[in-house]
Amino acid sequence: MTDRIRKILDNLYTYNRGNLAEVNFGLRDDMVYDALVVAPSYSPYKILKDDSYRVTELGGQSYCSGFLVEKDGLKLAWIKTAAGGCNMLDYLLICGELRFNRLLFIGAVGALREEFDIGDICTPSYSVAGTLANTYLKESLRDYVPFERIYPDREYVDRIIKLAAANGYPVREASVFCTDSIAMEYTHLEEIRAFGTDLIEMETSTFYAVAKLMEVPAIALLVVSDNSATGVPLVGRDGEVQERYERARCVILPDLICRIAREQ
């Protein structure tokens, strides 16, 4: 943990009492988890479909829930959060005092280019922060950088891509634009495409910025759910396309999560 995140948490607890990770998610700071899985809108029940996973719901509030996922000796802390960079910022920061060996973000992503198929699993080469949330991590709000590029740990991402490939799972690197609004992204679609990014979602620029402060190996895994370039919608996919998406989300993604959590 960097001095910066220590200072952020000290300021937070000056005005708030109690362990906020425990209050919001039921997660304990006296346990060591193999990984912390951060999933906007995804509870474990949504993607872990076989009985080899033991899922225990630990706690929650109106827009978030915490779980312990166990499988073959693995212990995964799992937080389901509300969508958006601002929610990612708050919910991930309050987990700053938890002890975990890996940090994983999982979610859906829209494609902006024709070469991406529904069900492709991608990871950001960088994320463009089309959101104000990242600015709050800076020393001053006046240090705002419009559409700042946020990069993951290059060495760690390469390692996980190789791990996935060795197990028969291609993971594609792609650039991501992070938006504050799903409804309004379609109004600004051509402007967003002009940034040269391949994909669009809401949280990974904030995820990687916080992960850097936490000083823990981190990777985002994104399943392509729709493609505005080919006209495949987010809502209303046909049967075959939906089957590809569900296989990626409910078969490949869970296996990758466990393999990454075990990776040394």
NORZIPE-V193663 format. One record per run of one state. SS is the DSSP state (~ for helix, > for strand, _ for the rest). FROM is the first residue (numbers start at 1). TO is the last residue. Records with the same first field share a line. If there is no record, write none. Layout:
SS: FROM-TO + FROM-TO
This chain:
_: 1-2 + 16-19 + 26-31 + 34-34 + 41-43 + 48-53 + 62-63 + 72-73 + 82-84 + 94-98 + 101-102 + 112-120 + 130-132 + 138-140 + 144-147 + 151-153 + 167-170 + 179-181 + 186-188 + 194-198 + 202-203 + 215-217 + 228-231 + 233-238 + 263-264
~: 3-15 + 20-25 + 44-47 + 85-93 + 133-137 + 141-143 + 154-166 + 182-185 + 189-193 + 204-214 + 239-262
>: 32-33 + 35-40 + 54-61 + 64-71 + 74-81 + 99-100 + 103-111 + 121-129 + 148-150 + 171-178 + 199-201 + 218-227 + 232-232
